[in-house]
Amino acid sequence: MRPTRLKSTPKSVSFVAPFPKGACDAVCFLLGHFLRENGFPTAEYVNGIRLVDGESHAWIETDGTIVDITGDQLAEIAEEAIVTRDAT
């Protein structure tokens, strides 16, 4: 069996094209791992779905603090990164 070699094309890197739209799962997985390895052992992945439109989103919570670095993909959030204890 011969290995198949794939050439990189714009379609193969489409994951990053709409960033941060649709990237919250992967970003939170990586961020959560980084935080746990660097002094935040309680960092955990959290996700939710808005009942109004079915839009899903993911973020990190650690010791009561919400960390969201892809929240600006949602129209109502202007900040590029959110670190807060306010869950509303």
Secondary structure as UniProt FT lines:
FT   HELIX           10..13
FT   TURN            14..22
FT   HELIX           24..37
FT   TURN            38..39
FT   TURN            41..42
FT   STRAND          44..49
FT   TURN            51..53
FT   STRAND          56..62
FT   TURN            63..64
FT   STRAND          65..68
FT   HELIX           71..73
FT   TURN            75..76
FT   STRAND          82..84
//
